[in-house]
Amino acid sequence: MLTCDEYLTPATLADAFAAMAAHRGRYRIVAGATDTLPWAREGRAGDVHIPVLIDVAKIPELNERHVDERRVRLGAATAIQRFLDDAALARALPALPRCAVWFADDQIRAQATIGGNIVNASPAADVNPCLIAHEAVVEIVSASGKRTLPLHDFLLGPGKTALKEGELLTAIECDALPGYGGSFEKVGHRRSLVISLACLAFSVRLDADGRVIEDARIGLAGVCPVPVRLRSVEGFLRGKKLSEELLEEAADMPLDLVQSRTRQEYRRDILRGFMMRGLITAAKRAGADPAVLSSELEAAYV
């Protein structure tokens, strides 16, 4: 059970920083609290008492959204549900709607925030492989100023980030990828409300004929301490004609990245299968020529 003495809901960043300074060492920041509440449940952290909870979910800067053809800016309190009901976001971030479907049930998606999923720094956090593939940069603000970091530099390890005392993650900026086909693959111990054993995000752009891979973005999480961008696989695919043989070779490339302490062979098996299924699905959504990827190939990886 989680208990607190005070639950504060600052309306501005200035109010939030004042509350953080007044309760230094005694507070925890929450927005949707969908990570904090399960953590404090009996059997995880046990009964937890936090003197002061500071809920930043209503601060305007943390709820902004801006999308154009080149860049996306998301306030850190943007709910995961927005990737399903905001058509502009879905077009610009093609893997994230599929990620959101897997994320949890409807109630949790409506509460859980993109910033919360990032700062929790779980190796299995769903949004991170998607954002890594979009060259995401995080904006960090304190009472004394602002700084930015690439997401891959912000995430330091399981439960560890570059966030300092008195700082808030306020926004995420990343590349918009309209015209790409997207896919997201994930496996865990159950279908819903699942913690990933492995997850991958794919965004693929093809030429006008649907036969050549012009660009590929692939992010991987759940099998190593921090999410990684599969740049070597991307480079291998880029500029080549789409074929079953090409995808089979690409699917073998990242298997040595599995660093999990348990079930390594299982994770390697599912990683290869997910590479195939994710690349096939993303290519089809990008407009792949049906003659290039057969229905039999797709059925083999359903």
Protein Blocks (a to p, Z undefined) as FASTA:
>chain_A
ZZdfbdcddfbfklmmmmmmmmgoiaccdfklmmmmmmmpghilopaddfbacdfklgmk
lmgccddfkbccddfklcfklmmmmmklmmmmmmlmmmmmmmmcfklmmmpcfklmmmno
paklmklmmmmmnopacddddfkbccdddfklmpnbghiafbdehiacfbdcddddehia
cddddddfbfbhpacfbdcdddddddfkopacfbdcdddehjambdcddfklmmmmnopa
cdfklmmmmmmmmmmmpmcfbhklmmmmmmmmmmmmmmmmmmmmnopafklmcfklmmmm
ZZ
